[in-house]
Amino acid sequence: MSSRIEHTCGCDENRAHANRECLSGCSTKLNVHNWMYKIVQPAAINDIVEVQFKNTRKGFYKNVNQLNLRVGDVVAVEASPGHDIGVITLTGELVREQMKKYKVPPGSELKKVYRKAKEADIDKWKEARALDHETMIESRKMARDLGLNMKVGDVEYQGDRTKAIFYYIADERVDFRQLIKVLAERFRIRVEMKQIGARQEAGLIGGIGSCGRELCCSTWISNFVSVTTNAARVQQLSLNPQKLAGQCGKLKCCLNYELDSYLDAQKSFPSSDMELRIKNCRGLHQKTDVFKGIMYYLSISEAGNKIVALSIKRVKEIIRENRSSKEPDVWMELHMDTNTVGQKVELDYTNSVGTESITRFDNNNNKKKQKNRPQKNRPKKRRKPYRNEKRN
């Protein structure tokens, strides 16, 4: 058995996109594109490598034995105690850039890379990996029997099967000392309990978001920034918890992606708290289309109420005149479909949704009607005479 994970997903090994299904469970979790792979680098620059384990757990290790390590190599690394098995995901100068990103001090002591994994190492690791799910289910039962208000989200065995990390979620502080004793006695291993949040659990488990793509927390997000409902208000989104919440039950991380763009675009916008006044009418702000530069107001008058769309320039003009104790004659509203003052422009297409039935060809009655329909403007076919019949 080779100590290198084969690239069966059709990607370049230098892109750190190796198919590590037997080790990490996913081939794209928190990968880093090595854009320097075509640049020849000194051999001494590989003294530190990045190693990925199960799910999103990564670490930086020192190549003390000067091994020829490449992306995708399965290696045995130092652990406490014993050793662990992981996959090389990054080498070269970019490793140091990643260390800066994760704020690893330059002079800190790093654990060592022992060797490339042997066949016996990988076989033993696979046996331990097969116990992850069963151990998680049993640990949940034990926690429930002990009356602990916690949930074990995942279990990760060390490569030499001497230790396991139990990832759990809890709203309050949990005294799990008795649980550790029960787990250690039942599975004959060293137990490490690691508390994680709801977002980290979603990253460990993975899934598909409402956008149709893999969850960001399981593919590329490494640090989680707090998300508030103010981000949804700035982007004029409906404050519907079911639509704003992600798989983890928290506000979606993607609410922060375009927040800065909205804040920059709204710097030139007038305040939406101000009431606009024209002759015999007053306007109350309803919503804003930030990137089109349109503000919608509810026009209240004795004749009736309606929604008017005003440009940012027009809103500022009305505010300026209102401050001078003047009231314009008309709103000079934009049409909602054309962004121009005046009448609606005729569309060159029609909406045919709903005019036809999807199952119209599946109806047997329609087929019978078509079969029995008389055929017009067609000459009648003459019947061929029988063998002994004379023609008239």
VEXFI-642029 format. One line per field, with one value per residue (C-alpha): residue number from 0; residue in one letter; x, y, z. Coordinates in nm, 3 decimals. Example, Ala and Ser with C-alpha at 12.3 -4.5 7.8 and 13.67 -1.06 7.14 Angstrom:
2
num: c(0 1)
residuo: c(A S)
xx: c(1.230 1.367)
yy: c(-0.450 -0.106)
zz: c(0.780 0.714)
//
This chain:
392
num: c(0 1 2 3 4 5 6 7 8 9 10 11 12 13 14 15 16 17 18 19 20 21 22 23 24 25 26 27 28 29 30 31 32 33 34 35 36 37 38 39 40 41 42 43 44 45 46 47 48 49 50 51 52 53 54 55 56 57 58 59 60 61 62 63 64 65 66 67 68 69 70 71 72 73 74 75 76 77 78 79 80 81 82 83 84 85 86 87 88 89 90 91 92 93 94 95 96 97 98 99 100 101 102 103 104 105 106 107 108 109 110 111 112 113 114 115 116 117 118 119 120 121 122 123 124 125 126 127 128 129 130 131 132 133 134 135 136 137 138 139 140 141 142 143 144 145 146 147 148 149 150 151 152 153 154 155 156 157 158 159 160 161 162 163 164 165 166 167 168 169 170 171 172 173 174 175 176 177 178 179 180 181 182 183 184 185 186 187 188 189 190 191 192 193 194 195 196 197 198 199 200 201 202 203 204 205 206 207 208 209 210 211 212 213 214 215 216 217 218 219 220 221 222 223 224 225 226 227 228 229 230 231 232 233 234 235 236 237 238 239 240 241 242 243 244 245 246 247 248 249 250 251 252 253 254 255 256 257 258 259 260 261 262 263 264 265 266 267 268 269 270 271 272 273 274 275 276 277 278 279 280 281 282 283 284 285 286 287 288 289 290 291 292 293 294 295 296 297 298 299 300 301 302 303 304 305 306 307 308 309 310 311 312 313 314 315 316 317 318 319 320 321 322 323 324 325 326 327 328 329 330 331 332 333 334 335 336 337 338 339 340 341 342 343 344 345 346 347 348 349 350 351 352 353 354 355 356 357 358 359 360 361 362 363 364 365 366 367 368 369 370 371 372 373 374 375 376 377 378 379 380 381 382 383 384 385 386 387 388 389 390 391)
residuo: c(M S S R I E H T C G C D E N R A H A N R E C L S G C S T K L N V H N W M Y K I V Q P A A I N D I V E V Q F K N T R K G F Y K N V N Q L N L R V G D V V A V E A S P G H D I G V I T L T G E L V R E Q M K K Y K V P P G S E L K K V Y R K A K E A D I D K W K E A R A L D H E T M I E S R K M A R D L G L N M K V G D V E Y Q G D R T K A I F Y Y I A D E R V D F R Q L I K V L A E R F R I R V E M K Q I G A R Q E A G L I G G I G S C G R E L C C S T W I S N F V S V T T N A A R V Q Q L S L N P Q K L A G Q C G K L K C C L N Y E L D S Y L D A Q K S F P S S D M E L R I K N C R G L H Q K T D V F K G I M Y Y L S I S E A G N K I V A L S I K R V K E I I R E N R S S K E P D V W M E L H M D T N T V G Q K V E L D Y T N S V G T E S I T R F D N N N N K K K Q K N R P Q K N R P K K R R K P Y R N E K R N)
xx: c(0.000 0.135 0.183 0.039 -0.327 -0.409 -0.568 -0.893 -1.093 -0.908 -0.735 -0.374 -0.181 -0.009 -0.343 -0.378 -0.703 -0.615 -0.891 -0.842 -1.169 -1.009 -0.858 -1.048 -1.389 -1.404 -1.176 -1.232 -1.246 -1.042 -0.803 -0.548 -0.457 -0.079 -0.029 0.352 0.364 0.539 0.809 1.124 1.181 1.486 1.466 1.528 1.201 1.006 1.120 0.758 0.453 0.078 -0.101 -0.476 -0.658 -1.026 -1.276 -1.134 -0.853 -0.512 -0.170 0.183 0.468 0.845 1.017 1.318 1.431 1.437 1.196 1.096 0.733 0.474 0.105 -0.100 0.162 0.033 0.262 0.297 0.336 0.404 0.109 0.064 0.093 0.191 0.159 -0.115 -0.180 -0.251 -0.217 0.021 -0.196 0.058 0.435 0.676 0.664 0.284 0.303 0.463 0.191 -0.070 0.108 0.079 -0.291 -0.355 -0.128 0.127 0.436 0.747 0.965 0.708 0.794 0.622 0.563 0.762 0.694 0.824 0.808 0.591 0.314 0.376 0.120 0.077 0.020 -0.257 -0.426 -0.431 -0.563 -0.845 -0.949 -0.963 -1.151 -1.419 -1.502 -1.577 -1.952 -2.019 -1.824 -2.018 -2.355 -2.251 -2.106 -2.436 -2.620 -2.373 -2.411 -2.790 -2.777 -2.559 -2.808 -2.561 -2.703 -2.465 -2.450 -2.153 -2.126 -1.829 -1.550 -1.199 -0.961 -0.588 -0.389 -0.242 -0.583 -0.461 -0.661 -0.986 -1.117 -1.488 -1.637 -1.945 -2.191 -2.337 -2.522 -2.392 -2.090 -2.088 -1.914 -1.811 -1.552 -1.767 -1.831 -1.455 -1.409 -1.690 -1.560 -1.201 -1.310 -1.545 -1.316 -0.972 -0.841 -0.732 -1.024 -1.005 -1.324 -1.338 -1.626 -1.735 -2.009 -2.304 -2.112 -1.815 -2.050 -2.200 -1.845 -1.762 -2.079 -2.106 -2.408 -2.569 -2.686 -2.995 -2.777 -2.719 -2.349 -2.149 -2.150 -1.886 -1.792 -1.697 -1.508 -1.311 -1.411 -1.156 -1.255 -1.615 -1.711 -2.022 -2.330 -2.604 -2.951 -2.820 -2.647 -2.988 -3.143 -2.869 -2.923 -3.300 -3.370 -3.682 -3.615 -3.750 -3.556 -3.631 -3.474 -3.183 -3.075 -2.832 -2.792 -2.649 -2.956 -2.753 -2.758 -2.594 -2.228 -2.292 -2.488 -2.149 -2.014 -2.176 -2.228 -1.934 -2.058 -2.401 -2.250 -2.031 -2.324 -2.549 -2.303 -2.457 -2.817 -3.039 -3.180 -3.485 -3.632 -3.724 -4.079 -4.120 -4.392 -4.541 -4.863 -5.152 -4.930 -4.673 -4.438 -4.316 -4.016 -4.094 -3.782 -3.466 -3.313 -2.951 -2.770 -3.040 -3.047 -3.425 -3.617 -3.982 -4.223 -4.586 -4.769 -5.053 -5.321 -5.697 -5.733 -5.576 -5.247 -4.996 -4.630 -4.403 -4.046 -3.807 -3.447 -3.187 -3.138 -3.512 -3.536 -3.252 -3.424 -3.750 -3.569 -3.382 -3.706 -3.887 -3.610 -3.671 -4.044 -4.135 -4.341 -4.299 -4.605 -4.547 -4.335 -4.180 -4.179 -3.992 -4.175 -4.086 -4.015 -3.822 -3.645 -3.761 -4.014 -4.331 -4.551 -4.480 -4.291 -4.465 -4.283 -4.192 -4.271 -4.564 -4.579 -4.724 -4.671 -4.985 -5.162 -5.082 -5.124 -4.814 -5.022 -5.222 -5.060 -5.121 -5.500 -5.657 -5.972 -5.768 -5.624 -5.973 -6.094 -5.801 -5.863 -6.236 -6.190 -6.316 -6.049 -6.135 -6.018 -5.883 -5.999 -6.175 -5.979 -6.145 -6.183 -5.994 -6.230 -6.220 -6.074 -6.408 -6.580 -6.634 -6.583 -6.874)
yy: c(0.000 0.341 0.609 0.864 0.943 0.893 1.179 1.023 1.346 1.460 1.763 1.872 1.750 2.087 2.258 2.093 1.933 1.569 1.314 1.243 1.060 0.784 1.038 1.365 1.255 1.543 1.647 2.023 2.124 2.437 2.382 2.647 2.697 2.683 2.950 2.916 2.551 2.632 2.837 2.643 2.673 2.569 2.234 2.401 2.589 2.264 2.252 2.327 2.162 2.184 1.859 1.800 1.541 1.450 1.721 2.073 2.006 2.117 2.171 2.285 2.036 2.054 1.833 1.756 1.456 1.656 1.416 1.475 1.562 1.658 1.747 1.431 1.232 1.042 1.099 0.996 1.299 1.361 1.361 1.365 1.082 0.856 0.952 1.058 1.008 1.297 1.423 1.690 1.974 2.253 2.291 2.570 2.941 2.954 2.755 3.053 3.280 3.044 3.055 3.435 3.404 3.174 3.392 3.120 3.286 3.246 3.110 2.870 2.503 2.283 1.910 1.686 1.479 1.132 0.957 0.874 0.644 0.273 0.014 -0.099 0.261 0.320 -0.014 0.062 0.411 0.279 0.041 0.332 0.552 0.285 0.322 0.697 0.676 0.388 0.562 0.885 0.708 0.528 0.844 1.024 0.748 0.768 1.146 1.108 0.841 1.070 1.355 1.589 1.872 1.832 1.685 1.495 1.613 1.409 1.177 1.162 0.879 0.937 0.746 0.498 0.439 0.540 0.862 1.014 1.371 1.414 1.731 1.845 2.134 2.272 2.592 2.596 2.477 2.094 1.882 1.583 1.431 1.125 1.094 1.090 0.805 0.603 0.665 0.575 0.255 0.156 0.223 0.182 0.511 0.855 1.099 1.465 1.674 1.974 2.220 2.373 2.612 2.559 2.704 2.474 2.176 2.265 2.284 1.939 1.774 1.964 2.001 2.206 2.561 2.735 2.874 2.520 2.516 2.342 2.520 2.792 2.682 2.336 2.453 2.772 2.969 2.922 3.198 3.291 3.659 3.751 3.823 4.060 4.146 4.495 4.342 4.230 4.573 4.755 4.527 4.583 4.215 4.084 3.999 3.646 3.409 3.105 3.267 3.436 3.129 2.872 2.500 2.573 2.771 3.094 3.390 3.306 3.403 3.528 3.825 3.987 3.930 4.234 4.443 4.676 4.741 4.842 5.066 5.244 5.286 5.434 5.705 5.948 5.853 6.096 5.986 5.761 5.896 6.231 6.291 6.448 6.707 6.836 7.027 6.838 6.526 6.384 6.090 5.823 5.609 5.241 5.083 5.161 5.000 5.073 4.996 5.143 5.458 5.459 5.534 5.430 5.647 5.607 5.915 6.003 6.247 6.302 6.152 5.825 5.655 5.518 5.417 5.655 5.585 5.879 5.917 6.010 6.347 6.423 6.325 6.562 6.843 6.793 6.783 7.102 7.282 7.153 7.295 7.631 7.602 7.530 7.247 7.130 7.083 6.719 6.421 6.376 6.004 5.741 5.452 5.135 4.936 5.195 5.425 5.720 5.997 5.942 5.664 5.296 5.161 4.880 4.550 4.353 4.018 3.856 3.644 3.306 3.137 2.955 2.979 2.620 2.303 2.091 1.771 1.864 1.584 1.327 1.356 1.057 1.255 1.497 1.206 1.069 1.412 1.447 1.097 1.155 1.506 1.524 1.586 1.884 1.976 1.631 1.415 1.093 0.780 0.531 0.180 -0.077 -0.327 -0.688 -0.947 -1.062 -0.721 -0.518 -0.149 0.077)
zz: c(0.000 -0.099 0.163 -0.077 -0.140 -0.506 -0.699 -0.820 -0.845 -1.158 -1.006 -0.995 -0.692 -0.658 -0.601 -0.259 -0.373 -0.323 -0.277 0.093 0.146 0.354 0.593 0.607 0.479 0.230 -0.051 -0.037 0.330 0.405 0.115 0.018 -0.348 -0.382 -0.647 -0.610 -0.717 -1.049 -0.877 -0.792 -0.418 -0.211 -0.038 0.299 0.267 0.333 0.694 0.802 0.645 0.696 0.787 0.782 0.990 1.008 0.910 0.950 1.199 1.075 1.224 1.139 1.187 1.156 0.902 1.123 0.916 0.589 0.418 0.057 0.133 -0.126 -0.113 -0.064 0.129 0.432 0.728 1.092 1.315 1.681 1.921 2.297 2.364 2.073 1.707 1.469 1.097 0.863 0.505 0.377 0.241 0.193 0.159 0.073 0.142 0.171 0.495 0.665 0.528 0.674 1.009 1.004 0.920 1.216 1.437 1.515 1.673 1.453 1.733 1.880 1.921 1.664 1.680 1.448 1.138 1.220 0.884 0.587 0.703 0.657 0.555 0.915 1.030 0.777 0.851 1.223 1.159 0.939 1.216 1.458 1.208 1.168 1.538 1.522 1.457 1.695 1.972 1.916 1.949 2.267 2.422 2.362 2.548 2.836 2.863 2.864 3.135 3.350 3.306 3.135 2.927 2.635 2.286 2.145 1.785 1.662 1.775 1.628 1.711 1.706 1.447 1.696 1.860 2.206 2.233 2.108 2.092 2.178 2.031 2.223 2.234 2.556 2.643 3.001 3.190 3.214 3.476 3.262 3.496 3.557 3.183 3.112 3.358 3.200 2.845 2.936 3.106 2.824 2.525 2.692 2.556 2.674 2.647 2.548 2.563 2.330 2.337 2.007 1.900 1.667 1.370 1.432 1.450 1.113 0.975 1.111 0.983 0.653 0.429 0.152 0.214 0.079 -0.203 -0.333 -0.248 0.024 0.358 0.381 0.733 0.603 0.294 0.355 0.666 0.942 1.185 1.262 1.286 1.483 1.269 1.390 1.264 1.183 0.878 0.749 0.818 0.627 0.326 0.337 0.405 0.571 0.936 0.898 1.129 0.912 0.604 0.780 0.982 0.846 0.908 1.254 1.364 1.383 1.144 0.811 0.782 0.426 0.566 0.627 0.274 0.105 0.417 0.347 -0.008 0.124 0.390 0.132 -0.109 0.162 0.266 0.013 0.098 0.295 0.629 0.596 0.922 0.769 0.651 0.306 0.232 -0.090 -0.139 0.025 0.067 0.302 0.242 0.483 0.393 0.320 0.167 -0.030 -0.337 -0.251 -0.577 -0.805 -0.593 -0.544 -0.224 -0.194 0.006 0.107 -0.021 0.220 0.104 0.117 -0.231 -0.117 -0.041 -0.289 -0.314 -0.502 -0.617 -0.590 -0.695 -0.436 -0.604 -0.591 -0.221 -0.135 -0.329 -0.139 0.196 0.108 0.016 0.326 0.545 0.375 0.465 0.102 -0.041 -0.405 -0.624 -0.729 -0.634 -0.982 -0.917 -1.113 -1.266 -1.077 -1.397 -1.598 -1.346 -1.560 -1.504 -1.703 -1.824 -1.826 -2.126 -2.310 -2.273 -2.587 -2.427 -2.250 -1.940 -2.035 -1.700 -1.596 -1.931 -2.027 -1.827 -1.771 -1.782 -2.091 -2.293 -2.019 -2.034 -2.211 -2.293 -2.503 -2.702 -2.772 -2.885 -3.121 -3.262 -3.320 -3.459 -3.824 -4.083 -4.300 -4.650 -4.720 -5.017 -4.928 -4.995 -5.232 -5.104 -5.299 -5.463 -5.362 -5.593 -5.747 -5.725 -6.042 -6.054 -6.146)
//
